Amino acid sequence: MDHQALLRAVESSDYTVFIEWFEKAKSQNNLAVKESVDRLSKNELCGIWTVFIKWVMDMTNSLKENPDSPEKDSIMKVLLIMSSMATYTIENISRNEPQGLSPSLKAMNGSLKLVTCKKAGASICEMSEHYWKVHPELEMILSVNVISWLLTHALHPKATMTSVKQLWSLKGSIGKLNPQILERSGLLELFLSSISNSKFISSNEGRKCIACLFNFGPSVVQALQKTIKKFIPLATISDCEALGEIYFKAWRSVVTEESRADIEFSIQDIMYNAVIAFRTPVGAVEGGMNKVPMNKLLFHLLHALHRQRKQRTVAILINNLYKPILWRYLEASNGLVRANALCLFFDAFPFESGEGVEEDEVVRNKQWQIMLAALMDPVPLVRSIAIQGTCRILTEYWEIVPVHIIQDFITALLRKLLYDSSSADVRANVVKGLVTMLGSNQTHNLLEKMIPLTNKVLHDPNEKVRAEYVFLLTHVQKLKISKLWEVIEVSHLVARLAMDSSKNVCRRLVALLAPFYYPKATPDIVFQRCLRLVIDNREASRKFYQHIDNCVGVEQMAELILIIWKFLRNHIHKKLEQNRISQEREETARQNRSRVAKRSRRGEQVERTEETIGDEDKENQADESTDGDGEDDGSNEEFNESSIIGLIDVMCILLSGNKTKFKAPQNVAFWDEIKSRFHKTCSLFFRYFKNSDGLRSLIYLYGLMSSTASTLVLSFVKSQLKSLTDEATCKEFGHLVDVMCNWGRGEDLLEFITDHLHEILISFVSDQSSENCDSRTRKGTGKKRVSFKKTNKGKPMLGLRCLIYILQHPYNKKIILRKNLIPMEQLCDSLKAVTLIIENNPEMLNNKDSFLFVAASVYVRTLLVLTSFYKRTKDEELKYTESQEKILGVLDWITRLMVDENLNPLEGDLIFSVVASISNLVVIHSMSSEVHRQFLSTVLQAVKRFPSSSHLTLAMNCAHSSLVFIWTERSIGNECDAECDRQINDIIFYVLERPSATESSETSEEVSLNEDDWIVMRNVIRKIMEECHRHSPEKHESIRTIVRKMGDTIRKEMFQYQQSEEQGDVTCLHQISKAIIAAFRVRNVLAKMMLDEIFEALKIDEDEMVLSNLVAITRLLEHLSQDKGQISAGTFVHAINSFERWWSTVGEIEKRANADLVSHVNDTVKDLKKAFSI
């Protein structure tokens, strides 16, 4: 391209013309710009760079004055072009460079701080790097701006790892910097920011870049150490491991001994902090939230150093740095400090002095003694850490551990710690340690002899220990160290499986026993093992096949089910045949005896006949014994009817637990084959089990299949339901209801329930004569009356129990609501008549088990279940609205019941039963705001009318649920008016004022809470406090009112009993005050909130009450100090300081007038200060 165009563009002094030339040249050829620069003569280059100096100065001034100038994009483009031309010019410099090039380069380098375009900045950096290679004396000047720009760009959130690599490519220039330049240019602050940048600490180049900063002297090292320590609480475990690598890289690449000493001092500082670090998250810290315990973060940081200990120089370094710290803190009085020190000790093991063989042996013996002492430490946490560390060391360093030391370790582990009754974690860690030791082949000879001695651990009372021991046995079985039955008897494993309630333990036991009772063999062998397990332990067989799906596939399970079916079919055929033959023989014998009776006149013939009959009986007995010997499995003495039922249970468990797998497309052939086989033998099985205990299991088995495959069983189930008495329990009909639901026969089931309920509801209609008689009364009173008429036809209680069972069973309820919603709605509507009957005839409520009481409760529960279903279903919005209106009708019905002054006490129980059911809708947020307001109003009226122990507790529970409800609704943008807040507060205030002083005292104004209700009340109060704390009392007045009421309740109780002879005795407090104190004592944040609010409430009290209130507060603090719970010392210190500020406001005259109280307060405060070291 003609270079004259370039000259004309520069001479125009117009950025736009210059940019147009560049774009035109670039479009023709990528090398066109370079070719144009190459064709320029020296004079022409001098002229161009003279112009460029002015351009750079003008552009820099423009950016300084207005960083957001409209011409910013053009300026960036011009800088990109000029820096590219400068690079081409530098490449062509032979001896003399063009005049103006150097000033232009320096000006562009200086403008890097203002460059925001990535391409322009990268081009200027490349230009500067080329230039200082030609002029090394300018490297220090130019590299500062280049490093600063690259570092700033790499720290940008959207930057990539490439930016970090570009920065590290200038490692030579970074190494030539000095502390003064770092601080003066602002590079130090940028480098310190890189410590908390994920791209730097997660990449090898970034870690090397930070590590090289440790060579810049003590001041820089101190700044780095301070920044790292500030970042650690906010870091992750991987971040801390990266920081550890940075320390190691810095120590390894250090140049001077002075810098090496600085780095070692920094590492030692980290070691010291790791020893005394907290073992729980700190929480809020400067800059963010600490979520990982500090001891864990620092441990992983130092682990990066410890894993380099195979290098002898590093091992000696670790020993020297830990020497003044670790040995001392391993004997500290604080158990947590010892635990931290022990973790570091085991991670850094072995320690080497580097002073000679004898010195190393002394250090090694010292380490053995430390480990033995730690195993016997009084703190369980320290013992657990020592066990883990000791077993790991025995695994990795078996060859260097002396024999007598191994003997001491094994004795401590297996004879003492394995049976440590004070800590289950210690016992579990011993078993885990044995698993760790199995990882080394050198330990197998010893463990082969020792593990069989530990079989008692299988029956440890702690679930975690049992699970770990079964895991150990699994490892022994896999590694084939010894036969499993040589370690522990299989019968013990089966017995443990039968009695263990832990799913985790059962799963592991099943995996351990699978090779014995479900081997990879032919189906016949698998069946024999199955039968053996059922005979040995039927309960264990149930649990075994409940979890066997984790070990075998669907095909193997189907094969087992089919072979069990085949065995049962053959066994039943044989039994039925034997029964038939036996009956025939009995019939023949009976006929023979009748013939003998007719010939009784002839004595000789009778005698011969009897002999013949006797011979025939003997032959029959011989035939029966022969038939019995020919039976393969049925002749087993241990095999009986219970074993047959156990086999049916196995099939039920395999089918019910894996029904989804069987119905998968790839396994549907197995499922169809199973249904076909059982359909063929349905009548056979049913005939055999009809009058036996196995009928229930058989019905459940066929219930897992479709009803069309077992029509006979369907008819029998219906007849069984109809034959049940009205007193039948769910144990008698539960399996029948389950089967009907599984078959999708919910409509028949609801029809059965409706028929029984309909009959008794009709029976409430009075006969004609009674109606005529009552009509005269109704004319006078204007009120409709209904009389009760008993009937013996229906079974109403059976119908109600069946409906309750359906509503309580999740799977049955799901099926009924999805497939039979309309019949369910009709049944609910029919039950509504019960509410009218109770309202007009309350005297009919005889007891809680009466039909009306139960029916009313079931009606409400059914209505609520339907409402919840409508809420979850998108297409049922209209029905959901209607159900809300029905709930309003129920609440109005409760209100009408409470109008009667002579209310039946049973009606109170019914009312609260209904309230408890409706409160569940509040919990699941299936209630409109209108219904919620009416619900709260009803709860308040009911608890005022019936203030018993259980009712107060229920009312408080409703208040808590409502509090969560309204604040959750507000959090998602729904409006909840202030009326709900007021109603919730009214309920809470009323309940707080009702409970009596002691459990025994109960007057017309006070109610005593029984022990169970008091525990529930305490837990509900704690939940209310937590909800108040979650929504900040200082921001919301309604929340603050609740907290203040609880604080006032405690303060007034303390003030009321401050002159009691039982000072400091909690029994003098009301039950509700005890509950509040017990509630906030379990969480420090709740205690701080309550104490702050108690002090805040003093501002609104009258001046003359301040002294009395402060005395009450001191008694509260004294009581809390005796049993602190989870209240921290900092909270007590803060409360004592707040108390002293208020105490200083009490006048001297008032203090002299109450000298005794003042003396008691001063003594109490003095004791509290001493207790908390104030």
Salt bridges, closest charged atoms under 4 A:
ASP2 OD1 - HIS3 ND1 3.90
ASP38 OD2 - LYS34 NZ 3.33
GLU44 OE1 - HIS3 NE2 3.97
ASP58 OD2 - LYS54 NZ 3.09
GLU97 OE1 - HIS135 NE2 2.88
GLU129 OE2 - LYS133 NZ 3.94
GLU137 OE2 - HIS135 ND1 3.38
GLU139 OE1 - LYS176 NZ 2.89
GLU241 OE2 - HIS300 ND1 3.29
GLU245 OE1 - ARG207 NE 3.03
GLU245 OE2 - ARG307 NH2 2.95
GLU257 OE2 - ARG260 NE 3.82
ASP269 OD2 - LYS229 NZ 2.92
GLU286 OE2 - LYS230 NZ 3.31
ASP347 OD1 - HIS303 ND1 2.96
ASP347 OD2 - HIS306 ND1 2.61
GLU352 OE1 - ARG312 NH1 2.48
ASP360 OD2 - ARG312 NH2 3.77
GLU361 OE1 - ARG364 NH1 3.21
ASP377 OD1 - ARG338 NH2 2.87
GLU396 OE1 - ARG392 NH1 3.05
ASP420 OD2 - ARG383 NH2 2.79
ASP425 OD1 - LYS464 NZ 3.31
ASP460 OD2 - ARG427 NE 2.79
GLU489 OE1 - HIS492 NE2 3.83
ASP500 OD2 - ARG466 NE 2.69
ASP500 OD2 - ARG496 NH1 3.24
ASP536 OD1 - ARG532 NH2 2.98
ASP549 OD2 - LYS661 NZ 3.48
GLU577 OE2 - ARG580 NH2 2.27
GLU584 OE2 - ARG580 NH1 2.47
GLU587 OE2 - ARG590 NH2 2.31
ASP623 OD2 - ARG585 NH2 3.68
GLU624 OE2 - ARG585 NH1 3.68
GLU631 OE2 - HIS571 ND1 3.79
ASP632 OD1 - LYS574 NZ 3.96
GLU638 OE1 - ARG532 NH2 2.34
ASP649 OD2 - ARG538 NH2 2.74
ASP649 OD2 - ARG542 NH1 3.12
GLU673 OE2 - ARG677 NE 2.74
ASP738 OD1 - HIS809 NE2 3.90
ASP748 OD2 - LYS718 NZ 3.35
ASP748 OD2 - ARG745 NH1 3.57
GLU825 OE2 - LYS879 NZ 3.07
ASP829 OD1 - LYS886 NZ 3.29
GLU839 OE2 - ARG896 NE 2.78
GLU843 OE2 - ARG785 NH2 3.90
GLU876 OE1 - LYS879 NZ 3.93
ASP909 OD2 - LYS848 NZ 3.71
ASP909 OD1 - HIS951 NE2 3.75
GLU969 OE2 - HIS925 ND1 3.39
ASP977 OD2 - ARG933 NH1 3.12
GLU979 OE2 - ARG982 NH2 2.20
ASP981 OD2 - ARG970 NH2 2.70
ASP986 OD2 - ARG982 NH1 2.65
GLU993 OE2 - LYS1045 NZ 3.07
GLU999 OE2 - LYS1074 NZ 3.53
GLU1005 OE1 - ARG994 NH1 4.00
GLU1006 OE2 - HIS1070 NE2 3.49
GLU1026 OE2 - ARG1022 NH1 3.19
GLU1026 OE2 - ARG1083 NH1 3.54
GLU1027 OE1 - ARG1030 NH1 2.40
GLU1027 OE2 - HIS1031 NE2 2.83
ASP1048 OD1 - ARG1051 NH2 2.54
GLU1053 OE1 - HIS1070 ND1 2.72
ASP1092 OD2 - LYS1088 NZ 3.15
ASP1092 OD1 - HIS1134 NE2 3.25
GLU1093 OE2 - ARG1040 NE 3.46
GLU1093 OE2 - ARG1044 NH2 2.85
GLU1096 OE2 - ARG1040 NH2 3.57
GLU1096 OE2 - LYS1099 NZ 3.10
ASP1101 OD2 - ARG1051 NH1 3.02
ASP1123 OD2 - ARG1081 NH1 3.82
GLU1140 OE2 - LYS1169 NZ 2.15
